[in-house]
Structure formats: C-alpha cells, structure tokens
C-alpha cells in the first residue's frame, strides 16, 4: 500500500470510523513518522541570529548576503507568529496556516563539509544550534534544509491523521518559503530521501518581480472548515522518489 492510499484510508477512518478510545491514548510513532520526527539534543555552542530575526519581523531588508543568512531571514518571515488573536484554539498566526495553531515544524541545515552533521535553526531562541562562525555554512553557495516536525505536540485525537496534517502544513509552509526565497535571489528544489523532506537552496540568476502584496498578507486567518484552501505548491512537482 503506497503512502497516498494509506493517508486516504486514515483520513476516512479519522472522519467516519473514529474509535473513541483513541482520543485518550496517544499512539507511538510509526516508521514513517519517525523519519520526520524532530530529534532533540543538548546543543553545544550556538550562533546568535537575533539580528536576522528582528529584521524579518520588523519588515526590514535582509541585513546579510550569504545563502544561510538569507534562508534564516526568510524562515523567520514565514514561520514565526506575526499576530495573535483572542481565540483560545487558534491564537497565533504565521504566514501559513497550521491546524490548531500548533506550528510544530522545525528546520535544520546540513553542514557542507559533513553530510551527517545538521545544525538546527532554533527560531524559538533565535540561534543556530551546534554552530560557530567558523562553520563553512557562512560561505556556502548552496544549502540543504531539512524540515521535521514534533508529532508529540499533536493531541491523541489526531493519532490517525497527524502525518497527513504534517504534510498539509508542510505544503503551505514551503509554498510561502519558496516565494520568499525567490525575492531574496534564491531558488529551492524539494527532495524526498528516506521519507525525509529536504530543500536544496542555491543562488538564483535574478530575483522575482513580485510586488510583495500577496507575501505580506497573512493568510492563516482565512480558514474554511479549519483548512486554508491554497493551491498545491508547484514545488511538489519536483519530488524525487
């Protein structure tokens, strides 16, 4: 059974055959979810990225020129909450929608000279974990970004549907992120390896001519039946199986 068929069955089960006891018992992660689960580790040294985050949240220009710094700037624009409403269930809103405003996605970048080494972009604490200014990341013209999530955030209610919710949120996030990156002179290509979602980011020949109106408009408040009806992002056409 392929992934899409499994997701369809899980969605049907979630909506129509939902067992009541699953609401109380959180189901352990399966192999597919484990591949995308965030791995927490005790960070060593870190690099402060507050200048980039502050510039992004105050609608300034990106203050740095390297690929990694432009990427961090774009992620801060897209992922960090831009406003908070009084609703208890959906209080915070970023540039893309997240079911119940969980926003569980996490982001790591691969070290150019060490493929097995990943540095987490900690947007909660405004730092690049396990990194130093001596890292070759700051000089690299291409960066690989890995997107993970924390399935433990999801309520047990979403046991059968949480991977589908992750994929839905990932699509919205990458659609917003790739548009932001294009405005910063970067191109992005999505790869899927070992059930992980990776984004290869390189310098582009030119920037987009987008006037930014759509980018500056926060879409997550425009929900229909709890889901924002965005088009499927074109980037998914570039999946490598």
N, CA and C of each residue as an Amber inpcrd file, in Angstrom:
protein
   723
   0.8480000  -1.1890000   0.0000000   0.0000000   0.0000000   0.0000000
   0.8900000   1.2480000   0.0000000   0.6730000   2.1630000  -0.9610000
   1.5200000   3.3420000  -1.0200000   1.0720000   4.3980000  -0.0080000
   1.8870000   5.4470000   0.1250000   1.6300000   6.4580000   1.1440000
   0.2980000   7.1660000   0.9380000  -0.0190000   7.5210000  -0.3220000
  -1.2460000   8.2650000  -0.5850000  -2.4830000   7.4410000  -0.2610000
  -2.4460000   6.1440000  -0.5910000  -3.5780000   5.2740000  -0.2600000
  -3.7400000   5.1510000   1.2450000  -2.6300000   4.9810000   1.9370000
  -2.6760000   4.8690000   3.3930000  -3.2350000   6.1310000   4.0250000
  -2.8250000   7.2940000   3.5100000  -3.3230000   8.5580000   4.0520000
  -4.8200000   8.7080000   3.8140000  -5.2810000   8.2700000   2.6350000
  -6.7080000   8.3550000   2.3380000  -7.5200000   7.4780000   3.2820000
  -7.0240000   6.2650000   3.5340000  -7.7110000   5.3630000   4.4600000
  -7.7190000   5.9430000   5.8660000  -6.5870000   6.4920000   6.2840000
  -6.5160000   7.0840000   7.6150000  -7.4630000   8.2660000   7.7540000
  -7.5740000   9.0690000   6.6800000  -8.4860000  10.2100000   6.7400000
  -9.9290000   9.7270000   6.8630000 -10.2890000   8.6930000   6.0790000
 -11.6450000   8.1520000   6.1650000 -11.9160000   7.6270000   7.5710000
 -10.9360000   6.9160000   8.1210000 -11.0980000   6.3800000   9.4710000
 -11.2510000   7.4930000  10.4830000 -10.4370000   8.5480000  10.3260000
 -10.4890000   9.6730000  11.2590000 -11.8550000  10.3460000  11.2370000
 -12.4280000  10.4740000  10.0520000 -13.6710000  11.2310000   9.9240000
 -14.9160000  10.3950000  10.2120000 -14.8850000   9.0830000   9.8970000
 -16.1220000   8.3180000   9.9420000 -16.0910000   7.0980000  10.8630000
 -14.9370000   6.5010000  11.0660000 -14.8660000   5.2770000  11.8620000
 -14.0150000   5.4810000  13.1000000 -13.9780000   6.6630000  13.5840000
 -13.0360000   7.0380000  14.6280000 -13.3370000   6.3340000  15.9450000
 -12.3980000   5.5020000  16.4680000 -12.6270000   4.8280000  17.7480000
 -12.4650000   5.8030000  18.9080000 -13.4130000   5.8420000  19.7880000
 -13.4400000   6.8270000  20.8620000 -12.2380000   6.7110000  21.7850000
 -11.7590000   5.4760000  22.0140000 -10.6660000   5.3030000  22.9650000
  -9.3620000   5.9410000  22.4870000  -9.2300000   6.1510000  21.1630000
  -8.0100000   6.7710000  20.6530000  -7.8780000   8.2250000  21.0870000
  -8.9650000   8.8290000  21.4950000  -8.9160000  10.2090000  21.9350000
  -8.1220000  10.3470000  23.2280000  -7.9860000   9.2790000  23.9730000
  -7.3380000   9.3460000  25.2750000  -5.9300000   8.7670000  25.2690000
  -5.6390000   7.8940000  24.3280000  -4.3460000   7.2170000  24.3170000
  -3.5340000   7.6490000  23.0990000  -2.3990000   8.2370000  23.3720000
  -1.5220000   8.7000000  22.3040000  -0.7840000   7.5130000  21.7060000
  -0.8520000   7.3660000  20.3770000  -0.2430000   6.2210000  19.7020000
   1.2370000   6.4900000  19.4260000   2.1120000   5.5180000  19.7040000
   3.5390000   5.6830000  19.3880000   3.7540000   5.9250000  17.8990000
   4.8550000   6.5410000  17.5590000   5.1500000   6.8820000  16.1780000
   5.4510000   5.6380000  15.3550000   4.9630000   5.6250000  14.1160000
   5.3260000   4.5490000  13.2000000   6.6130000   4.9300000  12.4620000
   7.0790000   4.0600000  11.5770000   8.3620000   4.2800000  10.9050000
   8.3430000   5.5330000  10.0380000   7.2230000   5.7880000   9.3670000
   7.1140000   6.9620000   8.5110000   7.1960000   8.2400000   9.3340000
   6.5360000   8.2410000  10.4770000   6.5660000   9.4170000  11.3480000
   7.9310000   9.5920000  12.0030000   8.5670000   8.4840000  12.3530000
   9.8830000   8.5620000  12.9820000  10.8990000   9.2380000  12.0670000
  10.7620000   9.0170000  10.7560000  11.6960000   9.6210000   9.8080000
  11.5910000  11.1370000   9.7910000  10.4270000  11.6510000  10.1580000
  10.1950000  13.0980000  10.1310000  10.1670000  13.7230000  11.5180000
  10.3200000  12.9010000  12.5480000  10.2470000  13.4030000  13.9150000
  11.5050000  14.1890000  14.2850000  11.3010000  15.3060000  14.9050000
  12.4210000  16.1140000  15.3900000  13.1870000  15.3490000  16.4660000
  14.4960000  15.3510000  16.3660000  15.3330000  14.7250000  17.3880000
  15.9440000  15.8200000  18.2450000  15.6130000  15.8030000  19.4920000
  16.1280000  16.8250000  20.4080000  17.4910000  16.3850000  20.9450000
  18.3780000  17.3200000  21.0260000  19.6920000  17.0440000  21.5790000
  20.1580000  18.2710000  22.3530000  21.0510000  18.0400000  23.2770000
  21.5840000  19.1410000  24.0590000  22.5500000  19.9400000  23.1930000
  22.2270000  21.1990000  22.8900000  23.0850000  21.9540000  21.9820000
  24.4120000  22.3240000  22.6220000  25.4350000  22.4270000  21.7730000
  26.7190000  22.9150000  22.2330000  26.7800000  24.4170000  22.0440000
  27.8080000  24.8830000  21.3690000  27.8910000  26.3090000  21.1000000
  26.8420000  26.6890000  20.0600000  26.4960000  27.9580000  19.9980000
  25.4700000  28.4120000  19.0730000  25.8250000  29.7980000  18.5560000
  25.1970000  30.1580000  17.4490000  25.3940000  31.4670000  16.8380000
  24.1110000  32.2660000  16.9860000  24.2380000  33.4810000  17.4520000
  23.0890000  34.3590000  17.6420000  22.5620000  34.8200000  16.2790000
  21.2600000  34.6340000  16.0350000  20.6500000  35.0630000  14.7710000
  19.5830000  36.1210000  15.0160000  19.6440000  36.7920000  16.1670000
  18.6010000  37.7510000  16.5350000  18.5340000  38.9280000  15.5650000
  19.6710000  39.3330000  14.9880000  19.6540000  40.4420000  14.0360000
  18.8000000  40.0930000  12.8210000  18.9500000  38.8750000  12.3260000
  18.1750000  38.4400000  11.1670000  16.7000000  38.3090000  11.5050000
  16.3940000  37.7220000  12.6630000  15.0020000  37.5290000  13.0600000
  14.3180000  38.8700000  13.2980000  14.9930000  39.7760000  13.9760000
  14.4210000  41.0950000  14.2430000  14.1400000  41.8410000  12.9470000
  15.0740000  41.7920000  12.0140000  14.8740000  42.4530000  10.7240000
  13.6860000  41.8610000   9.9800000  13.5410000  40.5420000  10.0440000
  12.4280000  39.8840000   9.3550000  11.0880000  40.2790000   9.9610000
  11.0060000  40.3090000  11.2810000   9.7390000  40.5780000  11.9520000
   9.3580000  42.0490000  11.9270000  10.3100000  42.9230000  11.6550000
  10.0200000  44.3610000  11.5910000  10.0050000  44.8640000  10.1500000
   9.9260000  43.9340000   9.1980000   9.7500000  44.2430000   7.7760000
  10.8980000  45.0760000   7.2160000  12.1170000  44.7920000   7.6540000
  13.3000000  45.4400000   7.1040000  13.8850000  44.5750000   5.9910000
  14.8940000  45.1140000   5.3270000  15.6130000  44.3430000   4.3260000
  16.5370000  43.3450000   5.0170000  16.8300000  42.2610000   4.3250000
  17.7590000  41.2810000   4.8850000  19.1320000  41.9330000   5.0460000
  19.6790000  41.9460000   6.2680000  20.9340000  42.6710000   6.5010000
  22.1900000  41.9210000   6.0840000  22.0610000  40.7050000   5.5960000
  23.2260000  39.8950000   5.2430000  23.0620000  39.3210000   3.8350000
  24.1840000  38.8690000   3.2460000  24.1790000  38.4380000   1.8490000
  24.4050000  36.9480000   1.6540000  24.8570000  36.2170000   2.6610000
  25.1470000  34.8000000   2.4640000  23.8530000  34.0090000   2.2970000
  23.9570000  32.8330000   1.6960000  22.7790000  31.9960000   1.4590000
  22.1450000  31.5710000   2.7780000  22.9520000  31.1450000   3.7480000
  22.4070000  30.6840000   5.0160000  21.6870000  31.8080000   5.7490000
  22.2170000  33.0230000   5.6930000  21.5740000  34.1380000   6.3920000
  20.2900000  34.5690000   5.6920000  20.2660000  34.5220000   4.3820000
  19.0200000  34.8070000   3.6560000  17.9660000  33.7480000   3.9730000
  18.3990000  32.4990000   4.0740000  17.4630000  31.4250000   4.4120000
  16.8700000  31.6380000   5.7990000  17.6950000  31.9410000   6.7850000
  17.1970000  32.1840000   8.1430000  16.2300000  33.3580000   8.1470000
  16.5640000  34.4060000   7.4190000  15.7020000  35.5880000   7.3140000
  14.3340000  35.2080000   6.7550000  14.3240000  34.4200000   5.6720000
  13.0600000  34.0030000   5.0550000  12.2540000  33.1000000   5.9780000
  12.9190000  32.1780000   6.6690000  12.2160000  31.2920000   7.6040000
  11.5620000  32.0820000   8.7220000  12.2460000  33.1010000   9.2280000
  11.6690000  33.9310000  10.2810000  10.4370000  34.6670000   9.7690000
  10.4750000  35.1490000   8.5350000   9.3190000  35.8240000   7.9550000
   8.1210000  34.8870000   7.8410000   8.4010000  33.6640000   7.4480000
   7.3280000  32.7180000   7.1410000   6.7970000  32.0100000   8.3800000
   7.6890000  31.5750000   9.2650000   7.3150000  30.6280000  10.3140000
   6.9360000  31.2720000  11.6420000   7.5470000  32.3830000  11.9940000
   7.2730000  32.9590000  13.3050000   5.9180000  33.6560000  13.3230000
   5.1730000  33.5600000  14.4160000   3.8540000  34.2020000  14.5080000
   3.9550000  35.7010000  14.2680000   3.0550000  36.1940000  13.4270000
   3.0390000  37.6140000  13.1050000   2.0030000  38.3700000  13.9130000
   0.9410000  37.6930000  14.2900000  -0.0390000  38.3400000  15.1550000
  -0.7710000  37.2850000  15.9620000  -1.4160000  37.7300000  17.0140000
  -2.1310000  36.8470000  17.9270000  -3.5580000  37.3370000  18.0460000
  -4.5090000  36.4120000  17.9710000  -5.9130000  36.7580000  18.1290000
  -6.3880000  36.3200000  19.5080000  -7.6140000  36.6640000  19.8140000
  -8.1580000  36.3230000  21.1300000  -8.7300000  34.9190000  21.1820000
  -8.7620000  34.2260000  20.0350000  -9.3180000  32.8750000  20.0250000
  -8.4240000  31.9360000  20.8190000  -9.0300000  31.1320000  21.6800000
  -8.2510000  30.2130000  22.5030000  -7.6260000  29.0930000  21.6680000
  -8.3880000  28.5760000  20.7000000  -7.9330000  27.4040000  19.9510000
  -6.9150000  27.7600000  18.8700000  -7.0740000  28.9200000  18.2380000
  -6.2100000  29.2910000  17.1170000  -5.6280000  30.6780000  17.3810000
  -4.8270000  30.7890000  18.4200000  -4.4020000  32.1010000  18.8860000
  -3.3320000  32.7730000  18.0580000  -2.3390000  32.0370000  17.5710000
  -1.2280000  32.6520000  16.8560000  -1.3010000  32.3290000  15.3690000
  -0.7850000  33.2510000  14.5580000  -0.8760000  33.1100000  13.1080000
   0.4590000  33.4770000  12.4730000   0.9980000  32.5860000  11.6860000
   2.2000000  32.8680000  10.9070000   1.7810000  33.1450000   9.4660000
   2.7180000  33.0510000   8.5230000   2.3840000  33.3660000   7.1390000
   1.6610000  32.2160000   6.4470000   1.5720000  31.0800000   7.0760000
   0.8570000  29.9410000   6.5180000   0.0160000  29.3300000   7.6310000
  -1.0370000  28.5950000   7.2920000  -1.9200000  28.0480000   8.3250000
  -1.3760000  26.7790000   8.9530000  -1.7310000  26.5700000  10.2010000
  -1.3630000  25.3580000  10.9210000  -2.5770000  24.8900000  11.6990000
  -2.9880000  23.6160000  11.5560000  -4.1420000  23.1170000  12.3080000
  -3.9780000  23.3700000  13.8030000  -4.9640000  24.0390000  14.3710000
  -4.9930000  24.3910000  15.7950000  -3.8150000  25.2690000  16.2030000
  -3.1930000  25.9270000  15.2370000  -2.0510000  26.8140000  15.5060000
  -0.9230000  26.0950000  16.2370000  -0.7260000  24.8160000  15.9270000
   0.3640000  24.0720000  16.5570000   1.7360000  24.5840000  16.0920000
   1.8850000  24.8220000  14.8020000   3.1620000  25.2130000  14.1970000
   4.3110000  24.3460000  14.7170000   4.2610000  23.0300000  14.4630000
   5.2760000  22.1240000  15.0210000   6.5190000  21.9390000  14.1470000
   6.5720000  22.5760000  12.9730000   7.6890000  22.3440000  12.0660000
   8.9980000  22.8660000  12.6510000  10.0730000  22.1260000  12.4040000
  11.4150000  22.5500000  12.7960000  12.3340000  22.4420000  11.5860000
  13.4280000  23.1920000  11.6180000  14.2800000  23.3240000  10.4380000
  15.7490000  23.1440000  10.8230000  16.4630000  22.3660000  10.0000000
  17.8920000  22.1410000  10.2100000  18.6160000  22.2890000   8.8830000
  19.8760000  22.7120000   8.9430000  20.6910000  22.8430000   7.7370000
  21.8710000  21.8820000   7.8260000  22.2150000  21.3340000   6.6800000
  23.3040000  20.3620000   6.6070000  24.6450000  21.0810000   6.4830000
  25.6320000  20.6110000   7.2090000  26.9790000  21.1760000   7.0970000
  27.5790000  20.7810000   5.7470000  28.0450000  21.7250000   4.9510000
  28.5620000  21.4030000   3.6110000  29.7070000  20.4000000   3.6220000
  30.5450000  20.4310000   4.6440000  31.6990000  19.5370000   4.6780000
  31.4750000  18.2930000   5.5260000  30.2320000  18.0980000   6.0040000
  29.9300000  16.9240000   6.8270000  28.4670000  16.5380000   6.6250000
  28.1810000  15.6730000   5.6500000  26.7930000  15.3490000   5.3000000
  25.9600000  14.7870000   6.4430000  26.5860000  14.1680000   7.4250000
  25.8370000  13.5940000   8.5410000  25.6130000  14.5840000   9.6770000
  26.1060000  15.7910000   9.5170000  26.0100000  16.8020000  10.5770000
  24.9550000  17.8420000  10.2090000  24.0110000  18.0570000  11.1200000
  22.9330000  19.0140000  10.8880000  22.9070000  20.0450000  12.0080000
  22.6830000  21.3100000  11.6380000  22.5550000  22.3980000  12.5980000
  21.0990000  22.8470000  12.6360000  20.4940000  22.8490000  13.8030000
  19.0920000  23.2560000  13.9070000  18.9710000  24.7740000  13.9730000
  18.0770000  25.3150000  13.1610000  17.7520000  26.7370000  13.2190000
  16.6800000  26.9050000  14.2840000  17.0760000  27.3700000  15.4360000
  16.1790000  27.4850000  16.5890000  15.4930000  28.8460000  16.5470000
  14.3020000  28.8820000  15.9630000  13.5760000  30.1380000  15.8320000
  12.8620000  30.5360000  17.1180000  12.8040000  29.6270000  18.0840000
  12.2240000  29.9830000  19.3750000  13.2130000  30.7960000  20.2100000
  14.4720000  30.3980000  20.1560000  15.5070000  31.0740000  20.9430000
  16.4280000  31.9490000  20.1030000  16.1320000  32.0510000  18.8060000
  16.8550000  32.9390000  17.8990000  18.3420000  32.6030000  17.8520000
  18.6360000  31.3400000  17.5720000  20.0290000  30.9410000  17.4600000
  20.1640000  29.7500000  16.5160000  21.3550000  29.5920000  15.9730000
  21.6980000  28.4310000  15.1540000  22.4740000  27.4860000  16.0470000
  21.8680000  26.3660000  16.3840000  22.4340000  25.4640000  17.3830000
  23.6270000  24.6750000  16.8490000  24.5100000  24.3220000  17.7710000
  25.6760000  23.4810000  17.4580000  26.5190000  24.0670000  16.3380000
  26.6140000  25.3760000  16.2850000  27.3210000  26.0340000  15.1920000
  28.2900000  27.0760000  15.7360000  29.1850000  27.5070000  14.8710000
  30.0970000  28.5940000  15.2010000  30.3060000  29.4240000  13.9420000
  30.8980000  30.5940000  14.1060000  31.1480000  31.4600000  12.9570000
  32.2420000  30.8980000  12.0500000  32.9080000  29.8490000  12.4950000
  33.9400000  29.2190000  11.6680000  33.3470000  28.1850000  10.7080000
  32.0670000  27.8690000  10.8790000  31.4360000  26.8710000  10.0190000
  31.4660000  27.3130000   8.5550000  31.6400000  26.3410000   7.6720000
  31.6200000  26.6340000   6.2360000  30.2320000  27.0180000   5.7400000
  29.2280000  26.9210000   6.6060000  27.8700000  27.3290000   6.2430000
  27.8280000  28.7710000   5.7540000  28.6200000  29.6240000   6.3580000
  28.5470000  31.0590000   6.0630000  29.1110000  31.3890000   4.6940000
  29.8820000  30.4820000   4.1080000  30.4890000  30.7190000   2.8020000
  29.8330000  29.9100000   1.6910000  28.9730000  28.9800000   2.0390000
  28.3950000  28.0580000   1.0520000  27.4350000  28.7720000   0.1050000
  27.5160000  28.4320000  -1.1800000  26.5910000  28.9710000  -2.1810000
  25.3560000  28.0980000  -2.3450000  25.3450000  26.9500000  -1.6980000
  24.1640000  26.0860000  -1.7060000  24.0030000  25.4860000  -0.3160000
  22.7570000  25.3640000   0.1000000  22.4320000  24.8830000   1.4410000
  21.3330000  23.8350000   1.3230000  21.4330000  22.7780000   2.1080000
  20.3500000  21.7900000   2.1790000  19.6030000  21.9780000   3.4940000
  18.3050000  22.1850000   3.3750000  17.4330000  22.3830000   4.5330000
  16.5990000  21.1310000   4.7580000  16.5140000  20.6890000   5.9910000
  15.6590000  19.5510000   6.3450000  14.5110000  20.0510000   7.2080000
  13.3050000  19.6150000   6.8600000  12.1200000  20.0160000   7.6200000
  11.6140000  18.8200000   8.4200000  11.5390000  18.9930000   9.7150000
  10.9980000  17.9690000  10.6070000   9.7810000  18.5250000  11.3320000
   9.2050000  17.7070000  12.1670000   8.0920000  18.1590000  12.9890000
   8.1870000  17.4740000  14.3390000   7.3560000  17.9040000  15.2540000
   7.2840000  17.2510000  16.5580000   5.8790000  16.6760000  16.7090000
   5.7380000  15.4020000  16.3960000   4.4250000  14.7640000  16.4580000
   3.8900000  14.6860000  17.8820000   4.7480000  14.8290000  18.8720000
   4.2870000  14.7600000  20.2570000   3.4070000  15.9540000  20.6210000
   3.4540000  17.0020000  19.8120000   2.6120000  18.1670000  20.0750000
   1.1460000  17.8540000  19.8130000   0.8880000  16.9630000  18.8550000
  -0.4880000  16.6810000  18.4620000  -1.2450000  15.9560000  19.5690000
  -2.4690000  16.3620000  19.7700000  -3.3550000  15.6830000  20.7040000
  -3.6320000  14.2650000  20.2120000  -3.9300000  13.3610000  21.1370000
  -4.2350000  11.9720000  20.7620000  -5.4110000  11.8810000  19.8010000
  -6.2350000  12.9110000  19.7720000  -7.3540000  12.9590000  18.8410000
  -6.8940000  12.7830000  17.3960000  -5.6510000  13.2210000  17.0960000
  -5.1470000  13.2060000  15.7260000  -4.2170000  12.0250000  15.4470000
  -4.3040000  10.9730000  16.2500000  -3.4200000   9.8220000  16.0780000
  -3.3430000   9.3350000  14.6400000  -4.4850000   9.1230000  14.0200000
  -4.5360000   8.5160000  12.6890000  -4.3060000   9.5310000  11.5670000
  -4.3340000  10.8020000  11.9000000  -4.3330000  11.8180000  10.8590000
  -3.1500000  12.7770000  10.9720000  -2.2890000  12.5860000  11.9730000
  -1.2640000  13.6020000  12.2250000  -0.2170000  13.6760000  11.1150000
   0.1060000  12.5380000  10.4690000   1.0680000  12.6090000   9.3660000
   0.4700000  13.3850000   8.1950000  -0.8130000  13.1780000   7.9430000
  -1.4800000  13.9400000   6.8980000  -1.5080000  15.4240000   7.2160000
  -1.7270000  15.7700000   8.4810000  -1.7130000  17.1710000   8.8880000
  -0.3190000  17.7680000   8.7190000   0.7000000  16.9790000   9.0230000
   2.0750000  17.4350000   8.8280000   2.3430000  17.7360000   7.3580000
   1.9470000  16.8330000   6.4600000   2.1650000  17.0420000   5.0270000
   1.3920000  18.2530000   4.5190000   0.1780000  18.4330000   5.0150000
  -0.6270000  19.5860000   4.6250000   0.0660000  20.8780000   5.0380000
   0.5120000  20.9280000   6.2800000   1.1870000  22.1260000   6.7790000
   2.5110000  22.3580000   6.0540000   3.2260000  21.2790000   5.7790000
   4.4920000  21.3890000   5.0640000   4.2900000  22.0250000   3.6910000
   3.2500000  21.6160000   2.9890000   2.9740000  22.1870000   1.6780000
   2.7200000  23.6740000   1.7400000   1.9120000  24.1110000   2.7110000
   1.6410000  25.5390000   2.8750000   2.9220000  26.2960000   3.2210000
   3.7200000  25.7240000   4.1150000   4.9560000  26.3770000   4.5420000
   5.9330000  26.5300000   3.3830000   6.1400000  25.4670000   2.6110000
   7.1070000  25.5180000   1.5200000   6.6440000  26.4360000   0.4010000
   5.3510000  26.5300000   0.2030000   4.8380000  27.4590000  -0.8120000
   5.2010000  28.8940000  -0.4340000   4.9810000  29.2450000   0.8280000
   5.3180000  30.5920000   1.2860000   6.8300000  30.8080000   1.3040000
   7.5680000  29.7870000   1.7410000   9.0160000  29.9270000   1.8650000
   9.6900000  30.0900000   0.5100000   9.2980000  29.2990000  -0.4810000
   9.9460000  29.3840000  -1.7910000   9.6960000  30.7400000  -2.4460000
   8.5380000  31.3270000  -2.2020000   8.2680000  32.6650000  -2.7370000
   9.1420000  33.7020000  -2.0400000   9.3020000  33.5570000  -0.7390000
  10.1860000  34.4660000  -0.0050000  11.6320000  34.3190000  -0.4800000
  12.0700000  33.0960000  -0.6640000  13.4400000  32.8630000  -1.1080000
  13.6780000  33.4520000  -2.4930000  12.6890000  33.3360000  -3.3740000
  12.8250000  33.8830000  -4.7210000  13.0190000  35.3920000  -4.6930000
  12.3670000  36.0520000  -3.7600000  12.5260000  37.5010000  -3.6330000
  13.9100000  37.8680000  -3.0940000  14.5760000  36.9050000  -2.4690000
  15.9210000  37.1340000  -1.9380000  17.0090000  36.6070000  -2.8730000
  16.6090000  36.1960000  -4.0790000  17.5880000  35.7340000  -5.0550000
  18.0330000  34.2990000  -4.8730000  17.1510000  33.4610000  -4.3110000
  17.4840000  32.0580000  -4.0900000  16.4380000  31.1640000  -4.7420000
  16.8710000  30.0160000  -5.2240000  15.9480000  29.0180000  -5.7540000
  15.9430000  27.8070000  -4.8290000  14.8440000  27.0790000  -4.8290000
  14.7010000  25.9270000  -3.9310000  14.1080000  24.7560000  -4.7000000
  14.6340000  23.5890000  -4.4370000  14.1310000  22.3630000  -5.0630000
  13.9110000  21.3240000  -3.9720000  12.7050000  20.8030000  -3.9180000
  12.3590000  19.8290000  -2.8920000  12.8430000  18.4380000  -3.2730000
  13.4460000  17.7510000  -2.3220000  13.8750000  16.3700000  -2.4770000
  13.2250000  15.5430000  -1.3730000  12.9930000  14.2750000  -1.6600000
  12.4940000  13.3670000  -0.6310000  13.3930000  12.1450000  -0.6010000
  14.1050000  11.9810000   0.5030000  15.0430000  10.8760000   0.6550000
  14.7980000  10.1870000   1.9880000  14.6470000   8.8830000   1.9320000
  14.4120000   8.0890000   3.1510000  13.2430000   8.6450000   3.9660000
  12.1970000   9.0460000   3.2480000  10.9740000   9.5820000   3.8460000
  11.1850000  10.9340000   4.5200000  12.3370000  11.5600000   4.3060000
  12.5840000  12.8870000   4.8510000  12.3740000  13.9350000   3.7660000
  11.9750000  15.1300000   4.1910000  11.7230000  16.2250000   3.2610000
  12.8960000  17.2000000   3.3240000  13.5630000  17.3730000   2.1810000
  14.7680000  18.1890000   2.0920000  14.5870000  19.2520000   1.0210000
  15.1640000  20.4070000   1.2550000  15.0670000  21.5120000   0.3090000
  16.4830000  21.9520000  -0.0500000  16.8530000  21.8080000  -1.3270000
  18.1640000  22.2500000  -1.8010000  18.0500000  23.6980000  -2.2710000
  18.8050000  24.5750000  -1.6390000  18.6850000  26.0130000  -1.8660000
  19.9880000  26.5350000  -2.4560000  19.8850000  27.2430000  -3.5810000
  21.0530000  27.7900000  -4.2630000  20.7670000  29.2230000  -4.6970000
  21.8160000  29.9190000  -5.0800000  21.6590000  31.2780000  -5.5970000
  20.9810000  31.2360000  -6.9630000  20.1230000  32.2060000  -7.2070000
  19.4300000  32.3160000  -8.4890000  20.0980000  33.3920000  -9.3360000
  19.8140000  33.3620000 -10.6390000  20.3790000  34.3690000 -11.5340000
  19.7480000  35.7370000 -11.3140000  18.5030000  35.7420000 -10.8360000
  17.8020000  37.0070000 -10.6210000  16.7500000  36.8130000  -9.5480000
  16.1850000  37.9080000  -9.0840000  15.0970000  37.8590000  -8.1190000
  13.7700000  37.9700000  -8.8480000  12.6760000  37.6620000  -8.1600000
  11.3580000  37.7680000  -8.7660000  10.9110000  39.2210000  -8.7900000
   9.9300000  39.5080000  -9.6470000   9.3750000  40.8560000  -9.7470000
   8.1040000  41.0050000  -8.9360000   7.8340000  40.0500000  -8.0670000
   6.6340000  40.0970000  -7.2380000   6.6300000  41.3740000  -6.4140000
   5.4890000  42.0690000  -6.4010000   5.4210000  43.3280000  -5.6590000
   5.2830000  43.1250000  -4.1620000   5.1270000  41.8830000  -3.7370000
   5.1010000  41.6020000  -2.3100000   3.7490000  41.7390000  -1.6500000
   2.7160000  42.1290000  -2.3960000   1.4080000  42.3090000  -1.7750000
   0.9000000  40.9970000  -1.2030000   0.9740000  39.9360000  -2.0050000
   0.4890000  38.6420000  -1.5220000   1.3590000  38.0940000  -0.4060000
   2.6520000  38.3790000  -0.4700000   3.5520000  37.8580000   0.5430000
   3.3250000  38.5100000   1.8900000   2.9860000  39.7850000   1.8870000
   2.8200000  40.4950000   3.1530000   1.4570000  40.2460000   3.7730000
   0.5660000  39.6250000   3.0310000  -0.7760000  39.3530000   3.5390000
  -0.7630000  38.0310000   4.2840000  -1.1110000  38.0620000   5.5560000
  -1.0950000  36.8550000   6.3690000  -2.3240000  36.0230000   6.0490000
  -2.1060000  34.8220000   5.5420000  -3.2120000  34.0190000   5.0330000
  -3.8540000  33.1260000   6.0680000  -3.2090000  32.9380000   7.2020000
  -3.6900000  31.9030000   8.1070000  -5.0060000  32.2550000   8.7760000
  -5.4690000  33.4830000   8.6520000  -6.7660000  33.8100000   9.2120000
  -7.9080000  33.4670000   8.2820000  -7.6010000  33.0460000   7.0510000
  -8.6280000  32.7880000   6.0490000  -8.9320000  31.3010000   5.9790000
  -9.4670000  30.7700000   7.0380000  -9.7560000  29.3420000   7.0980000
 -11.1580000  29.0480000   6.5640000 -11.2780000  27.9100000   5.9110000
 -12.5750000  27.3880000   5.5090000 -12.6820000  25.9750000   6.0440000
 -13.5970000  25.7550000   6.9700000 -13.7290000  24.4470000   7.6120000
 -12.3990000  24.0080000   8.2220000 -11.6760000  24.9590000   8.8100000
 -10.4190000  24.7300000   9.5270000  -9.2270000  24.4640000   8.6140000
  -9.4210000  24.5530000   7.3020000  -8.2900000  24.3810000   6.3950000
  -8.2800000  25.5260000   5.3880000  -7.1060000  26.0560000   5.1200000
  -6.9860000  27.1320000   4.1510000  -6.9210000  26.5500000   2.7430000
  -7.7890000  26.9960000   1.8390000  -7.8810000  26.3680000   0.5150000
  -6.8200000  26.8740000  -0.4590000  -5.5520000  26.6780000  -0.1260000
  -4.4830000  27.1210000  -1.0140000  -4.2840000  26.1240000  -2.1510000
  -3.7310000  26.6040000  -3.2470000  -3.4010000  25.7100000  -4.3530000
  -2.2210000  24.8310000  -3.9650000  -2.1280000  23.6890000  -4.6270000
  -0.9900000  22.8030000  -4.3650000   0.2820000  23.4960000  -4.8310000
   1.3160000  23.5630000  -3.9970000   2.5480000  24.2470000  -4.3880000
   3.2290000  23.5620000  -5.5580000   3.6640000  24.3650000  -6.5270000
   4.2950000  23.8390000  -7.7290000   5.5650000  23.0580000  -7.4140000
   6.1860000  23.3800000  -6.2850000   7.4600000  22.7420000  -5.9570000
   7.3210000  21.2330000  -5.8020000   6.1310000  20.7530000  -5.4370000
   5.9680000  19.3190000  -5.2390000   6.0870000  18.5400000  -6.5430000
   6.0430000  19.2400000  -7.6680000   6.2410000  18.5560000  -8.9430000
   7.6860000  18.0910000  -9.1040000   8.5790000  18.6120000  -8.2600000
   9.9960000  18.2850000  -8.3780000  10.4340000  17.1980000  -7.4140000
   9.4870000  16.4950000  -6.8110000   9.8440000  15.4110000  -5.8830000
  10.7120000  14.3730000  -6.5810000  11.7020000  13.8990000  -5.8830000
  12.4630000  12.7340000  -6.3470000  12.1480000  11.5820000  -5.4270000
  11.6810000  10.5200000  -5.9770000  11.2250000   9.3820000  -5.1640000
  12.4010000   8.4930000  -4.7950000
